[in-house]
Structures are given as C-alpha cells and as structure tokens.
C-alpha cells in the first residue's frame, strides 16, 4: 500500500482503514463571512495542507506526550492563529486524537502566561488504547 501523500512518516497496519488521500483531506485556509476583506485575501497566501503536515509531524515527534496548539505554535515558530485551525481537520480525518486519561477525561495543560488550559492532542498511533 502506498503512503499517504502529505504524511510521509505514516505507515499502514493491517487493521487500518484505507488511508486518506488528497481528495479527502481539505486543509484550505478559509475566512468567515464576518471577517474583513483583508482576512479573505490573506487566505490565498496560506498553504493549509503544508501547515497541517507540519503540525502532524510535530505531534508524531512528541509521541505519547502529545502537545497543545500553543506548544505547536511555539515549537514550529508559526503564529497560534495559523497553527490552531489545523487541529480540527486533522482530528476529523482521524490522524490526531484528544489525549485522554485512563478514565476517559481529556487531558489539558496549563499554558504559560495564560489563565486557561489547552487541550492536549496526540497523533492517532500514540492515542491511548491503540489509536482509539
């Protein structure tokens, strides 16, 4: 079986579903209808698929410890507003999952300099229960 085009470190296992292909992954940068015209024009300069691949690669490097969007932005040297929107599409296609404790509760980490905590994500192959 061939490797998925945007994720060169992914290797299939016998129980894996068919890999996502370029046609099924949509990481295009988008602006909301309420965003100013400058935001709409800026989406043309964003390569959403490349950013998503960087986020996925970074999460795979982190292994079972995973990471938050804040940590990814800092590690990759990319702004949080560019990195954060890549997590939901990666989760939708099953490439990443929310890190969970043994009792099923999501794991969150305190973000330095912020009053809130942030969701920890892991690459699907490192998720508790074998990617589930």
Secondary structure, DSSP 8 states (H G I E B T S, - for coil): ----TT-TT----TT------TTT--------TTS-HHHHHHGGG--HHHHHHHHHHHHHHHGGG-B-HHHHHHHHT--HHHHTHHHHHHHHTTSEEE-B-TTS-B-EEE-TT-SSEEE-EEEGGGSHHHH-
